Amino acid sequence: MRVTASRQPSFSTCLTLVAKEEAGKIRHIADFSGAADEITVRYKGATANIICGCGAKKECTPDVIRTAAAKGVQKALDLKRNAVSLLFPDGVLCGEAGHRAGVEGALLGAYRFVKYKSEKPLQLAKIEYVGRKLSLPQVRRIETVCSAVSYARDLVNENASVMTPRRLAQEARAVARQGSMRVTVLDEKQIAKNGLGLLSAVGQGSSTPPRLIVIEYNGNRAAKEKTAIVGKGITFDSGGQNLKPTGHIETMRLDMAGAAAVLGAMKAIAAIRPKVNVVGCIAAAHNAIGRQAYFPGDIYPSFAGKTVEICSTDAEGRLVLADAIAYCRKVFRPAQIVDLATLTGGILLALGELVAGLFSNSDRLADRLFTSGEKAGERLWRFPLYKEYCESMKSDLADLRNLSKFKKGYAGSITGAAFIQEFAGGIPWAHIDIAGTAWNEGASRGEVPQYATGFGVRLLTDFLANG
């Protein structure tokens, strides 16, 4: 998609954002109130004006504008229009944040996963930003980040038979080449040789063996400090020997959404080139049932030296993250670590599909992530990690267990994070549970499409580039 900037619209389809107070001042739309989510179309000759309501001025936040622009673009596609001019008249939140959100919404709302469609639907080819708050370089930067979001969505939407651990490694190499970054991939033999016993155990039952993938971006060679971002990359989660039932297993290609967010963020960072140092790490495995699959009840060693009792093979995400985080700590010595994972169904019960769970041992790190989430429209809510939750992960047979001693289902998201925290080694660390926000089972919600959402790419990019 091509994005341009102009002072006057040049396309025959105009997308105009209107506040409720201004709706009555526009001629020929007496039946339009300007309420949020309200859209009308008016024609003047060959020009189609898609007018999108943004509600009352005092409630017209960047989130509202982002959603309105997305719905406007979707309406344009319904009308078979493949190029739109995006206008910001007086009356809508007209600061830079509002204009930025409008461009984001238009770009994100235009996303379609059409690879497997025999008849390809119309795709948006051009968006023209018409306004004075953003320069062309700013618009192009927004385009870069949104393109990385679409890339992450594509990875998650792809067939699990295609998006294997090997394929994730290939994708990482391609991203690294684009950004002149260094990439390291450990195959199954190297994983075992290096002592990543938990990652090895989770992936050993599959015909597509595990990979540990690392991408290094050095944007500030004068500084030693670096941030590690770690993604859970379970390319399909059968549940292992604790097999997932019908109704839950069908969408388990989404279990690598954390890895997709890391790859998307690294792709964006490589393009915008902030003066920071970042290590992107992905623990990739297919949690399968097979002759070599790992067993519930058995004890396995971790890279950190701690032993883990497997209480459920379906609590595998925390295992691969534990090894990846410990590996990053030892090899790269980051100043802080942020991991993203579709970790627990419990986070859906707590927050639904709208907000991701945040867990951290650092108030400063948690606050920075929360701020980036609010700015990006990828919201977070912090949960506690009290000592009692950590104690519940102690095993009678090993150092740790991968399920807590609490009653089944109690505080599952918190205890999962408590397990991962054991491998952070006391450095500033945050865990973001995106099990609810990474996938949208229902109809699209403005800029949030059906199925893979790409959640985390914009949040991570803002955190890394502006934190």
LOKOLVEX-698473 format. One record per residue (C-alpha): x, y, z; residue in one letter. Coordinates in steps of 0.02 Angstrom, whole numbers, plus 50000, padded with zeros to 5 digits. Example, Ala and Ser with C-alpha at 12.3 -4.5 7.8 and 13.67 -1.06 7.14 Angstrom:
// residues 2
PT     xx     yy     zz  code
PT  50615  49775  50390     A
PT  50684  49947  50357     S
***
This chain:
// residues 467
PT     xx     yy     zz  code
PT  50000  50000  50000     M
PT  50061  50175  49957     R
PT  50037  50318  50081     V
PT  50057  50500  50031     T
PT  50028  50670  50112     A
PT  49943  50821  50034     S
PT  49859  50987  50078     R
PT  49712  50953  49961     Q
PT  49623  50789  49921     P
PT  49661  50716  49750     S
PT  49563  50552  49754     F
PT  49379  50531  49710     S
PT  49345  50449  49877     T
PT  49360  50560  50031     C
PT  49351  50495  50208     L
PT  49301  50638  50324     T
PT  49304  50626  50514     L
PT  49169  50731  50599     V
PT  49131  50771  50781     A
PT  48950  50769  50838     K
PT  48946  50958  50865     E
PT  49001  50989  50685     E
PT  48887  50865  50598     A
PT  48741  50986  50583     G
PT  48850  51117  50499     K
PT  48886  51006  50349     I
PT  48761  51029  50209     R
PT  48652  50887  50147     H
PT  48678  50771  50297     I
PT  48531  50818  50406     A
PT  48502  50634  50443     D
PT  48678  50612  50513     F
PT  48711  50648  50698     S
PT  48899  50622  50703     G
PT  48887  50491  50840     A
PT  49035  50374  50861     A
PT  49027  50226  50741     D
PT  48899  50316  50629     E
PT  48944  50321  50444     I
PT  48855  50396  50296     T
PT  48901  50416  50113     V
PT  48862  50567  50004     R
PT  48901  50583  49819     Y
PT  48945  50737  49720     K
PT  48973  50690  49540     G
PT  49106  50554  49536     A
PT  49164  50594  49714     T
PT  49108  50488  49860     A
PT  49120  50572  50030     N
PT  49121  50444  50170     I
PT  49078  50540  50328     I
PT  49127  50455  50492     C
PT  49057  50509  50659     G
PT  49177  50527  50805     C
PT  49052  50573  50941     G
PT  49059  50723  51056     A
PT  49219  50826  51055     K
PT  49255  50794  51239     K
PT  49248  50606  51208     E
PT  49342  50608  51044     C
PT  49502  50519  51095     T
PT  49636  50448  50978     P
PT  49557  50276  51006     D
PT  49390  50340  50941     V
PT  49472  50421  50790     I
PT  49573  50265  50752     R
PT  49416  50159  50750     T
PT  49317  50285  50648     A
PT  49451  50294  50514     A
PT  49462  50105  50506     A
PT  49274  50088  50481     K
PT  49279  50224  50349     G
PT  49411  50131  50250     V
PT  49311  49970  50264     Q
PT  49161  50062  50195     K
PT  49267  50123  50049     A
PT  49317  49943  50011     L
PT  49133  49892  50017     D
PT  49103  50026  49885     L
PT  49244  49953  49778     K
PT  49355  50105  49803     R
PT  49541  50066  49815     N
PT  49610  50242  49849     A
PT  49552  50364  49984     V
PT  49594  50539  50044     S
PT  49587  50553  50234     L
PT  49525  50724  50294     L
PT  49528  50803  50467     F
PT  49411  50955  50471     P
PT  49395  51068  50622     D
PT  49289  50993  50759     G
PT  49377  50827  50779     V
PT  49526  50804  50896     L
PT  49649  50891  50782     C
PT  49812  50877  50876     G
PT  49954  50771  50813     E
PT  49894  50621  50915     A
PT  49723  50628  50831     G
PT  49796  50638  50656     H
PT  49917  50498  50694     R
PT  49775  50389  50757     A
PT  49674  50425  50600     G
PT  49815  50370  50485     V
PT  49843  50215  50592     E
PT  49659  50171  50588     G
PT  49650  50188  50399     A
PT  49803  50078  50374     L
PT  49757  49946  50502     L
PT  49574  49943  50451     G
PT  49620  49903  50271     A
PT  49701  49737  50318     Y
PT  49638  49578  50234     R
PT  49713  49402  50239     F
PT  49672  49341  50065     V
PT  49809  49215  50028     K
PT  49691  49068  50020     Y
PT  49547  49156  49931     K
PT  49519  49092  49753     S
PT  49441  49258  49705     E
PT  49542  49398  49783     K
PT  49437  49539  49857     P
PT  49481  49719  49820     L
PT  49628  49783  49921     Q
PT  49662  49964  49966     L
PT  49806  50027  49858     A
PT  49826  50209  49912     K
PT  49792  50318  50063     I
PT  49818  50505  50054     E
PT  49836  50600  50218     Y
PT  49761  50775  50200     V
PT  49813  50885  50345     G
PT  49946  50996  50421     R
PT  49986  50911  50585     K
PT  50096  50772  50514     L
PT  50243  50784  50395     S
PT  50271  50657  50257     L
PT  50413  50573  50356     P
PT  50295  50555  50505     Q
PT  50161  50479  50394     V
PT  50287  50359  50319     R
PT  50344  50307  50493     R
PT  50164  50266  50540     I
PT  50150  50167  50379     E
PT  50308  50070  50424     T
PT  50243  50019  50595     V
PT  50070  49974  50530     C
PT  50150  49870  50392     S
PT  50243  49775  50529     A
PT  50076  49745  50616     V
PT  50005  49673  50454     S
PT  50159  49564  50439     Y
PT  50131  49494  50614     A
PT  49948  49462  50573     R
PT  49998  49366  50418     D
PT  50116  49256  50518     L
PT  49979  49208  50642     V
PT  49843  49185  50510     N
PT  49954  49068  50408     E
PT  49923  48880  50416     N
PT  50011  48793  50560     A
PT  50075  48665  50434     S
PT  50167  48808  50348     V
PT  50217  48919  50495     M
PT  50329  48791  50581     T
PT  50478  48828  50695     P
PT  50590  48811  50542     R
PT  50483  48937  50447     R
PT  50490  49060  50593     L
PT  50679  49047  50584     A
PT  50672  49085  50397     Q
PT  50562  49235  50432     E
PT  50685  49298  50563     A
PT  50828  49284  50439     R
PT  50729  49383  50311     A
PT  50688  49520  50438     V
PT  50871  49526  50492     A
PT  50930  49545  50312     R
PT  50813  49692  50284     Q
PT  50881  49782  50436     G
PT  51064  49730  50430     S
PT  51040  49639  50594     M
PT  51126  49485  50660     R
PT  51025  49326  50677     V
PT  51068  49165  50769     T
PT  50965  49006  50760     V
PT  50991  48855  50871     L
PT  50922  48693  50797     D
PT  50860  48547  50901     E
PT  51034  48472  50924     K
PT  51108  48639  50979     Q
PT  50960  48669  51094     I
PT  50992  48504  51180     A
PT  51181  48528  51183     K
PT  51163  48701  51262     N
PT  51051  48633  51400     G
PT  50885  48712  51353     L
PT  50798  48560  51421     G
PT  50624  48634  51435     L
PT  50617  48699  51256     L
PT  50687  48533  51198     S
PT  50556  48435  51295     A
PT  50409  48535  51227     V
PT  50466  48517  51046     G
PT  50532  48340  51046     Q
PT  50368  48254  50999     G
PT  50349  48347  50833     S
PT  50410  48309  50658     S
PT  50451  48495  50648     T
PT  50584  48514  50784     P
PT  50608  48667  50896     P
PT  50713  48820  50863     R
PT  50783  48958  50973     L
PT  50792  49115  50866     I
PT  50887  49274  50912     V
PT  50894  49439  50815     I
PT  51012  49576  50873     E
PT  50984  49759  50830     Y
PT  51123  49879  50880     N
PT  51062  50056  50856     G
PT  51175  50134  50987     N
PT  51348  50056  50983     R
PT  51411  50183  51109     A
PT  51295  50110  51242     A
PT  51308  49939  51322     K
PT  51129  49935  51385     E
PT  51007  49829  51287     K
PT  50828  49770  51302     T
PT  50774  49591  51268     A
PT  50600  49556  51199     I
PT  50552  49373  51205     V
PT  50407  49292  51114     G
PT  50318  49127  51140     K
PT  50321  49037  50974     G
PT  50215  48881  50993     I
PT  50170  48859  50809     T
PT  50030  48739  50853     F
PT  49975  48685  51026     D
PT  49890  48517  51033     S
PT  49906  48519  51221     G
PT  50026  48373  51208     G
PT  49978  48220  51310     Q
PT  49854  48332  51401     N
PT  49762  48349  51236     L
PT  49656  48503  51205     K
PT  49472  48463  51173     P
PT  49364  48510  51024     T
PT  49312  48691  51040     G
PT  49486  48744  51096     H
PT  49610  48658  50980     I
PT  49547  48727  50814     E
PT  49629  48898  50829     T
PT  49793  48845  50908     M
PT  49896  48913  50765     R
PT  49878  49076  50861     L
PT  49993  49013  50998     D
PT  50143  49093  50913     M
PT  50068  49269  50918     A
PT  50200  49324  51045     G
PT  50337  49271  50924     A
PT  50247  49361  50782     A
PT  50239  49521  50886     A
PT  50426  49510  50919     V
PT  50464  49485  50734     L
PT  50347  49627  50688     G
PT  50427  49744  50815     A
PT  50602  49699  50756     M
PT  50547  49732  50576     K
PT  50482  49904  50626     A
PT  50635  49946  50731     I
PT  50751  49897  50589     A
PT  50660  50019  50475     A
PT  50643  50170  50590     I
PT  50816  50142  50668     R
PT  50802  50216  50843     P
PT  50961  50236  50946     K
PT  50933  50085  51057     V
PT  50999  49908  51069     N
PT  50873  49767  51061     V
PT  50883  49578  51067     V
PT  50731  49491  50997     G
PT  50717  49310  51053     C
PT  50590  49178  51000     I
PT  50566  49007  51079     A
PT  50484  48910  50937     A
PT  50411  48736  50953     A
PT  50263  48630  50899     H
PT  50182  48553  51054     N
PT  50132  48388  50976     A
PT  50081  48213  51023     I
PT  50207  48089  50955     G
PT  50322  47944  50998     R
PT  50446  48063  51077     Q
PT  50322  48180  51163     A
PT  50362  48232  51340     Y
PT  50264  48160  51486     F
PT  50156  48232  51624     P
PT  50232  48189  51792     G
PT  50411  48185  51728     D
PT  50545  48308  51782     I
PT  50651  48403  51658     Y
PT  50804  48516  51679     P
PT  50802  48698  51624     S
PT  50939  48806  51551     F
PT  50946  48901  51716     A
PT  50985  48741  51811     G
PT  50816  48729  51898     K
PT  50719  48568  51877     T
PT  50535  48571  51832     V
PT  50398  48445  51867     E
PT  50275  48436  51722     I
PT  50101  48440  51795     C
PT  50023  48473  51624     S
PT  50097  48465  51450     T
PT  49970  48599  51403     D
PT  50061  48725  51513     A
PT  50204  48726  51389     E
PT  50219  48911  51350     G
PT  50296  48954  51517     R
PT  50423  48815  51493     L
PT  50491  48878  51327     V
PT  50491  49058  51391     L
PT  50587  49005  51546     A
PT  50729  48935  51441     D
PT  50729  49081  51319     A
PT  50733  49212  51458     I
PT  50871  49122  51552     A
PT  50971  49105  51391     Y
PT  50952  49291  51353     C
PT  51007  49335  51529     R
PT  51166  49234  51519     K
PT  51219  49268  51340     V
PT  51165  49450  51315     F
PT  51152  49520  51492     R
PT  51007  49638  51451     P
PT  50958  49781  51565     A
PT  50776  49729  51554     Q
PT  50669  49591  51479     I
PT  50492  49597  51411     V
PT  50404  49438  51357     D
PT  50242  49420  51260     L
PT  50141  49261  51259     A
PT  49969  49189  51227     T
PT  49993  49107  51395     L
PT  49828  49076  51484     T
PT  49643  49063  51452     G
PT  49621  49139  51624     G
PT  49669  49310  51559     I
PT  49515  49305  51448     L
PT  49406  49276  51600     L
PT  49485  49427  51685     A
PT  49501  49552  51543     L
PT  49413  49482  51390     G
PT  49481  49521  51217     E
PT  49508  49707  51245     L
PT  49654  49720  51368     V
PT  49813  49617  51395     A
PT  49876  49564  51565     G
PT  50037  49643  51630     L
PT  50148  49566  51763     F
PT  50314  49638  51820     S
PT  50445  49644  51956     N
PT  50481  49827  51914     S
PT  50361  49972  51940     D
PT  50461  50082  51821     R
PT  50460  49954  51681     L
PT  50275  49917  51708     A
PT  50232  50103  51703     D
PT  50328  50129  51541     R
PT  50241  49983  51458     L
PT  50071  50042  51519     F
PT  50104  50216  51447     T
PT  50157  50145  51279     S
PT  50002  50036  51278     G
PT  49888  50184  51309     E
PT  49974  50283  51172     K
PT  49965  50140  51046     A
PT  49787  50090  51088     G
PT  49852  49919  51145     E
PT  49799  49928  51325     R
PT  49875  49837  51474     L
PT  49817  49807  51652     W
PT  49938  49757  51789     R
PT  49910  49608  51904     F
PT  49997  49569  52070     P
PT  50139  49444  52095     L
PT  50136  49418  52282     Y
PT  50251  49294  52368     K
PT  50109  49172  52397     E
PT  50084  49151  52210     Y
PT  50268  49113  52187     C
PT  50267  48989  52330     E
PT  50125  48894  52246     S
PT  50244  48849  52103     M
PT  50366  48755  52215     K
PT  50371  48567  52185     S
PT  50389  48427  52312     D
PT  50488  48324  52185     L
PT  50584  48458  52089     A
PT  50629  48640  52108     D
PT  50472  48702  52022     L
PT  50309  48637  51948     R
PT  50226  48708  51793     N
PT  50054  48717  51874     L
PT  50019  48791  52044     S
PT  49961  48699  52199     K
PT  49803  48805  52203     F
PT  49635  48731  52156     K
PT  49616  48702  51970     K
PT  49587  48866  51878     G
PT  49629  48978  52025     Y
PT  49740  49128  51979     A
PT  49807  49035  51828     G
PT  49870  49190  51738     S
PT  49960  49253  51892     I
PT  50041  49087  51937     T
PT  50096  49064  51757     G
PT  50184  49232  51767     A
PT  50255  49186  51937     A
PT  50335  49032  51859     F
PT  50416  49136  51721     I
PT  50478  49263  51849     Q
PT  50585  49127  51928     E
PT  50696  49133  51773     F
PT  50713  49322  51760     A
PT  50849  49321  51891     G
PT  50798  49481  51977     G
PT  50830  49599  51831     I
PT  50686  49712  51777     P
PT  50562  49599  51688     W
PT  50385  49609  51624     A
PT  50267  49477  51556     H
PT  50121  49523  51443     I
PT  49986  49392  51426     D
PT  49905  49421  51256     I
PT  49796  49265  51251     A
PT  49641  49374  51242     G
PT  49702  49516  51131     T
PT  49803  49420  51000     A
PT  49650  49341  50918     W
PT  49477  49407  50880     N
PT  49351  49268  50859     E
PT  49207  49384  50815     G
PT  49178  49516  50683     A
PT  49306  49654  50657     S
PT  49306  49797  50782     R
PT  49366  49947  50683     G
PT  49555  49930  50666     E
PT  49550  49759  50752     V
PT  49517  49629  50616     P
PT  49438  49459  50634     Q
PT  49565  49324  50682     Y
PT  49747  49380  50706     A
PT  49760  49558  50774     T
PT  49948  49590  50777     G
PT  49932  49650  50957     F
PT  50097  49703  51034     G
PT  50191  49766  50882     V
PT  50143  49949  50904     R
PT  50159  49939  51092     L
PT  50334  49864  51084     L
PT  50390  49983  50948     T
PT  50336  50135  51047     D
PT  50413  50065  51206     F
PT  50580  50030  51122     L
PT  50591  50185  51014     A
PT  50521  50314  51134     N
PT  50550  50242  51307     G
***
